[in-house]
Protein backbone atom coordinates (compact mmCIF):
# COMPACT_ATOMS: atom_id res chain seq x y z
CA UNK A 1 0.00 0.00 0.00
CA UNK A 2 1.28 3.44 -0.93
CA UNK A 3 0.33 6.45 1.19
CA UNK A 4 0.89 10.16 0.72
CA UNK A 5 0.47 13.13 3.02
CA UNK A 6 -1.82 16.16 2.86
CA UNK A 7 -0.97 19.14 5.06
CA UNK A 8 -3.80 21.17 6.58
CA UNK A 9 -4.54 24.85 6.86
CA UNK A 10 -6.84 25.43 9.81
CA UNK A 11 -9.57 28.03 9.39
CA UNK A 12 -8.24 29.85 12.46
CA UNK A 13 -4.76 30.19 10.93
CA UNK A 14 -3.36 33.57 10.01
CA UNK A 15 -2.26 34.24 6.44
CA UNK A 16 1.36 33.80 7.54
CA UNK A 17 0.60 30.45 9.16
CA UNK A 18 -1.23 29.31 6.03
CA UNK A 19 1.73 30.25 3.87
CA UNK A 20 4.10 28.43 6.22
CA UNK A 21 2.03 25.27 5.77
CA UNK A 22 2.19 25.60 1.98
CA UNK A 23 5.94 26.25 2.09
CA UNK A 24 6.38 23.14 4.23
CA UNK A 25 4.38 21.11 1.74
CA UNK A 26 6.45 22.39 -1.17
CA UNK A 27 9.66 21.62 0.69
CA UNK A 28 8.64 18.02 1.29
CA UNK A 29 6.96 17.14 -2.02
CA UNK A 30 9.77 14.73 -2.77
CA UNK A 31 8.97 12.91 0.47
CA UNK A 32 5.32 12.28 -0.38
CA UNK A 33 3.44 15.49 0.42
CA UNK A 34 0.85 15.83 -2.35
CA UNK A 35 -1.71 18.39 -1.27
CA UNK A 36 -3.23 20.99 1.02
CA UNK A 37 -6.45 20.71 3.01
CA UNK A 38 -8.65 23.42 4.53
CA UNK A 39 -10.16 22.19 7.78
CA UNK A 40 -10.98 23.24 11.34
CA UNK A 41 -13.96 24.77 13.09
CA UNK A 42 -16.36 25.83 10.31
CA UNK A 43 -17.63 28.66 12.53
CA UNK A 44 -14.20 30.29 12.58
CA UNK A 45 -12.13 32.31 10.15
CA UNK A 46 -12.37 34.08 6.83
CA UNK A 47 -11.50 31.78 3.93
CA UNK A 48 -10.75 34.71 1.62
CA UNK A 49 -7.53 35.26 3.60
CA UNK A 50 -5.95 32.15 2.08
CA UNK A 51 -6.04 33.15 -1.57
CA UNK A 52 -2.26 33.64 -1.87
CA UNK A 53 -1.52 30.43 0.03
CA UNK A 54 -3.76 28.29 -2.16
CA UNK A 55 -2.52 30.02 -5.30
CA UNK A 56 1.07 29.23 -4.36
CA UNK A 57 0.14 25.63 -3.62
CA UNK A 58 -1.45 25.23 -7.05
CA UNK A 59 1.52 26.87 -8.77
CA UNK A 60 3.70 24.13 -7.28
CA UNK A 61 1.39 21.33 -8.46
CA UNK A 62 -0.06 20.60 -5.02
CA UNK A 63 -3.67 19.40 -5.01
CA UNK A 64 -6.41 21.00 -2.92
CA UNK A 65 -9.20 19.49 -0.84
CA UNK A 66 -11.47 21.80 1.13
CA UNK A 67 -14.03 21.26 3.88
CA UNK A 68 -17.04 22.76 2.16
CA UNK A 69 -20.56 23.73 3.30
CA UNK A 70 -20.19 21.67 6.46
CA UNK A 71 -22.62 23.78 8.52
CA UNK A 72 -25.07 26.54 7.51
CA UNK A 73 -22.87 29.27 9.02
CA UNK A 74 -20.03 28.39 6.62
CA UNK A 75 -22.23 27.92 3.58
CA UNK A 76 -22.99 31.39 2.26
CA UNK A 77 -22.84 31.81 -1.51
CA UNK A 78 -19.94 34.21 -1.01
CA UNK A 79 -17.87 31.73 0.98
CA UNK A 80 -18.59 28.78 -1.28
CA UNK A 81 -17.81 30.75 -4.44
CA UNK A 82 -14.57 31.91 -2.82
CA UNK A 83 -13.58 28.33 -2.06
CA UNK A 84 -14.43 27.20 -5.58
CA UNK A 85 -12.30 30.04 -6.95
CA UNK A 86 -9.25 28.28 -5.47
CA UNK A 87 -9.79 25.49 -8.02
CA UNK A 88 -9.92 22.50 -5.64
CA UNK A 89 -9.83 18.92 -6.86
CA UNK A 90 -11.98 17.64 -3.98
CA UNK A 91 -14.56 18.98 -1.54
CA UNK A 92 -15.46 17.55 1.85
CA UNK A 93 -18.97 17.20 3.30
CA UNK A 94 -20.90 19.39 0.74
CA UNK A 95 -24.01 19.44 2.95
CA UNK A 96 -25.55 22.91 2.82
CA UNK A 97 -25.27 23.62 -0.89
CA UNK A 98 -27.60 25.69 -3.05
CA UNK A 99 -28.76 24.49 -6.47
CA UNK A 100 -26.50 27.08 -8.08
CA UNK A 101 -23.40 25.77 -6.30
CA UNK A 102 -24.45 22.16 -6.91
CA UNK A 103 -24.60 22.95 -10.61
CA UNK A 104 -21.06 24.32 -10.58
CA UNK A 105 -19.77 21.27 -8.69
CA UNK A 106 -21.42 18.95 -11.20
CA UNK A 107 -20.10 20.98 -14.13
CA UNK A 108 -16.54 20.64 -12.83
CA UNK A 109 -17.05 16.98 -11.81
CA UNK A 110 -15.24 17.61 -8.53
CA UNK A 111 -14.40 14.75 -6.21
CA UNK A 112 -16.66 14.72 -3.15
CA UNK A 113 -15.54 13.34 0.20
CA UNK A 114 -18.67 12.05 1.95
CA UNK A 115 -18.73 11.09 5.63
CA UNK A 116 -21.90 9.24 6.61
CA UNK A 117 -21.34 8.48 10.30
CA UNK A 118 -19.86 11.89 11.02
CA UNK A 119 -22.72 13.74 9.34
CA UNK A 120 -25.43 11.67 11.00
CA UNK A 121 -23.99 11.38 14.52
CA UNK A 122 -22.90 15.00 14.67
CA UNK A 123 -26.38 15.97 13.44
CA UNK A 124 -24.98 17.90 10.50
CA UNK A 125 -27.88 16.60 8.40
CA UNK A 126 -31.57 16.15 9.14
CA UNK A 127 -32.50 12.53 9.62
CA UNK A 128 -30.56 9.29 9.52
CA UNK A 129 -28.34 7.37 7.15
CA UNK A 130 -31.02 6.91 4.49
CA UNK A 131 -31.43 10.70 4.40
CA UNK A 132 -27.74 11.32 3.72
CA UNK A 133 -26.96 13.39 0.63
CA UNK A 134 -25.02 10.45 -0.82
CA UNK A 135 -28.41 9.65 -2.37
CA UNK A 136 -28.42 12.97 -4.24
CA UNK A 137 -24.80 12.84 -5.40
CA UNK A 138 -24.48 9.20 -6.39
CA UNK A 139 -25.83 9.71 -9.90
CA UNK A 140 -24.51 13.19 -10.68
CA UNK A 141 -21.23 12.21 -12.33
CA UNK A 142 -18.94 13.45 -9.56
CA UNK A 143 -16.41 10.96 -8.17
CA UNK A 144 -17.47 10.06 -4.61
CA UNK A 145 -14.82 9.32 -2.00
CA UNK A 146 -16.16 7.64 1.13
CA UNK A 147 -14.40 8.91 4.27
CA UNK A 148 -14.65 8.71 8.06
CA UNK A 149 -13.84 12.16 9.56
CA UNK A 150 -12.88 10.58 11.74
CA UNK A 151 -12.52 7.09 13.13
CA UNK A 152 -10.91 8.30 16.37
CA UNK A 153 -14.02 10.27 17.31
CA UNK A 154 -16.90 8.32 15.79
CA UNK A 155 -15.40 4.81 16.09
CA UNK A 156 -16.46 3.88 12.58
CA UNK A 157 -13.61 2.59 10.39
CA UNK A 158 -13.82 2.96 6.65
CA UNK A 159 -14.97 -0.64 6.25
CA UNK A 160 -18.02 0.20 8.37
CA UNK A 161 -18.81 3.24 6.21
CA UNK A 162 -19.04 0.92 3.22
CA UNK A 163 -21.22 -1.46 5.21
CA UNK A 164 -23.55 1.46 5.98
CA UNK A 165 -23.71 2.34 2.30
CA UNK A 166 -24.53 -1.24 1.36
CA UNK A 167 -27.19 -1.49 4.06
CA UNK A 168 -28.97 1.85 3.74
CA UNK A 169 -28.65 2.38 -0.01
CA UNK A 170 -28.87 -1.30 -1.02
CA UNK A 171 -25.59 -1.32 -2.88
CA UNK A 172 -24.12 -4.60 -4.11
CA UNK A 173 -20.43 -5.49 -4.01
CA UNK A 174 -20.05 -4.56 -7.69
CA UNK A 175 -21.59 -1.14 -7.08
CA UNK A 176 -19.27 -0.49 -4.12
CA UNK A 177 -16.30 -1.51 -6.25
CA UNK A 178 -17.41 0.80 -9.05
CA UNK A 179 -17.75 3.62 -6.51
CA UNK A 180 -14.12 3.08 -5.54
CA UNK A 181 -13.07 2.84 -9.16
CA UNK A 182 -14.48 6.30 -9.77
CA UNK A 183 -12.75 7.67 -6.67
CA UNK A 184 -9.35 6.58 -7.98
CA UNK A 185 -9.57 9.38 -10.53
CA UNK A 186 -9.37 12.03 -7.81
CA UNK A 187 -6.69 10.57 -5.56
CA UNK A 188 -3.66 12.81 -5.15
CA UNK A 189 -1.34 10.26 -6.67
CA UNK A 190 0.61 9.63 -9.84
CA UNK A 191 -0.82 8.32 -13.09
CA UNK A 192 1.05 5.07 -12.47
CA UNK A 193 -0.48 4.69 -9.02
CA UNK A 194 -3.97 5.29 -10.36
CA UNK A 195 -3.48 2.66 -13.04
CA UNK A 196 -2.11 0.18 -10.51
CA UNK A 197 -5.18 0.65 -8.30
CA UNK A 198 -7.54 0.33 -11.25
CA UNK A 199 -5.96 -3.00 -12.19
CA UNK A 200 -6.36 -4.27 -8.63
CA UNK A 201 -10.00 -3.20 -8.44
CA UNK A 202 -11.13 -4.21 -11.91
CA UNK A 203 -11.93 -7.87 -11.07
CA UNK A 204 -14.42 -6.75 -8.40
CA UNK A 205 -16.33 -4.62 -10.93
CA UNK A 206 -17.26 -7.55 -13.16
TAPE-V475034 format. One line per field, one symbol per residue. phi: phi as a letter, one per 30 degrees, with the letter a starting at -180 (. if undefined). burial: I if it has 16 or more other ideal C-beta (glycine too) atoms within 10 Angstrom, else O. A space follows every 10 residues. Layout:
phi = ???
burial = ???
This chain:
phi = .cbbbccccd dddddddddd ddddddeced cjdbabccbj dddcibdddc edddddeddc icdbbbdbhd bedcbdeddd ddddddiddb bcihccbddd deddddedhd dcccbddedd ddhdbdjcdd cddeedddcc icdccdbchb ddcchbdedd ddddddddch cdeddddddd dddedcdcbd eddddddddd deddcd
burial = OOOIOIIIIO IOIOOOOIIO IIOOIIOOOO OOIIIIIIIO OIOOIOIOOI OOIIOIIIOO OIIIIIIIII OOOIIOOOII OIIIOIOIII IIIIIIIOOO IIOOIOOOOI IIIIIIIIII OOOIIOOOIO OIIIOOIIOO OIIIIIIIIO OOOIOIOOOO IIOIIOOIIO IOOOOIIOII IOIIOIIIIO OOOOOOIOOO OOOOOO
